[in-house]
Amino acid sequence: QVQLVESGGGLVQAGGSLRLSCAASGFSFSFNTMAWYRQAPGKQRELIATITGSGNTGYVDSVKGRFTISRDNAKKTVYLQMNSLKTEDTAVYYCVRVPDYWGQGTQVTVSS
């Protein structure tokens, strides 16, 4: 079955960096578009980055220039490199196989 397992979340100070990883299994990873969503307390889930099987990427304006999504098809893993983190980036981050499977989420907390 499809499984998406995120890792790499944690507590970081504003201005710091984190790299999230999502290990995928149970499907043909290289053919699927993957995405990262996040949900902050009291807010709706927000799509922040996508990457196609061939590596084309897209970002929401609020993370452009700070976050980078990438993938390693051989390792069946998608990454989210997050730099220059802000307190407003605090959220649970989810890895998604577009459009239908979600990981369990990993907490990112950015302190001031």
Steps between C-alpha positions, in 0.01 A plus 500: 500500500598863462706634788649845551718551805624849582798581718723793584264729684590665828560824684719765343566868559384760253752534220603138527458207264344157496477228237192281489506159336216281382568133429248352260406141432227293341473681166699603194660801661679646198177541304314694767482866586582556866420796720551649842209654686493660841239580760555765762294509820152628429560522125413293196749271334709687246680368193855634510705310243460244221738298287415291197660166417734678260598758760295807411425697815249755624473702820255717686617860512559497876783244472656590164870562534512336844376143446617247242318181411700219343477127443722197464311249289753225567444538876127565460538805719383858474662780697415849616798718583380792710731798552453839665218358707247738651269457798209494257642182345401314817264223391456130447653415163352224286642308207241422234482279197286723287207480526410219729744378766628690802772431752440531872668838523803637681498798735718801424521766769690823441575705810572872508 
